[in-house]
Amino acid sequence: MPLPIRSDFDASALSASARRSKHAAQARRLLALAAVYDGATRTEAARIGGVTLQIVRDWVVKFNAARRARHQARG
């Protein structure tokens, strides 16, 4: 079963962030995650990002962890 992805973002927000990004690797990660929000499979997201399924899983874990870290910092 795939890991759930955080719910405080959506595909359009991540796509917009990818367009603003000045870093190609970051833009690829954001577009791959946006595809997941749009209902793409993790396999399709891996193809979009040019990586393996394990890398997409790692991206989801880090993306989700960033939310937890932000909430902990707010107290």
C-alpha positions in Angstrom: 0.0 0.0 0.0 1.4 3.4 -0.9 2.2 6.0 1.7 -0.4 8.7 2.0 0.7 12.1 0.9 0.1 15.2 3.0 -3.3 16.9 2.5 -2.3 20.6 2.9 -1.1 20.8 -0.7 -2.7 20.0 -4.0 -1.5 19.4 -7.6 -1.9 23.0 -8.7 0.1 24.4 -5.8 3.0 22.0 -6.5 2.9 22.7 -10.2 3.0 26.4 -9.5 6.0 25.9 -7.2 7.7 23.8 -9.9 7.2 26.7 -12.4 8.8 29.1 -10.0 11.7 26.9 -9.1 15.1 27.8 -10.5 16.4 24.2 -9.8 15.6 21.5 -12.4 15.8 18.6 -9.9 13.5 20.4 -7.5 11.0 21.1 -10.3 11.1 17.4 -11.3 10.3 16.4 -7.8 7.5 18.8 -7.4 5.9 17.8 -10.8 6.2 14.1 -9.9 4.4 14.8 -6.5 1.8 16.9 -8.3 1.1 14.0 -10.6 0.4 11.8 -7.5 -2.1 14.4 -6.2 -3.7 14.3 -9.7 -4.2 10.5 -9.3 -1.2 9.2 -11.2 0.4 6.0 -10.0 3.7 6.1 -8.2 5.1 4.4 -11.3 3.9 7.3 -13.5 5.4 9.8 -11.0 8.7 8.0 -11.1 8.7 8.2 -14.9 7.9 12.0 -14.7 10.7 12.5 -12.2 13.1 10.3 -14.1 13.7 8.1 -11.0 12.8 4.7 -9.5 9.8 4.0 -7.3 11.9 3.9 -4.2 13.1 7.5 -4.9 9.4 8.6 -5.3 8.7 6.9 -1.9 11.6 8.7 -0.4 10.3 12.0 -1.8 6.9 11.4 -0.2 8.5 10.6 3.1 10.5 13.8 3.1 7.6 15.9 1.8 5.4 14.5 4.7 8.2 15.0 7.2 8.5 18.7 6.2 4.9 19.2 7.4 5.5 17.6 10.7 8.7 19.7 11.3 6.8 22.9 10.4 4.0 22.0 12.9 6.5 21.2 15.6 8.3 24.5 15.1 5.0 26.4 15.6 4.4 24.6 18.9 
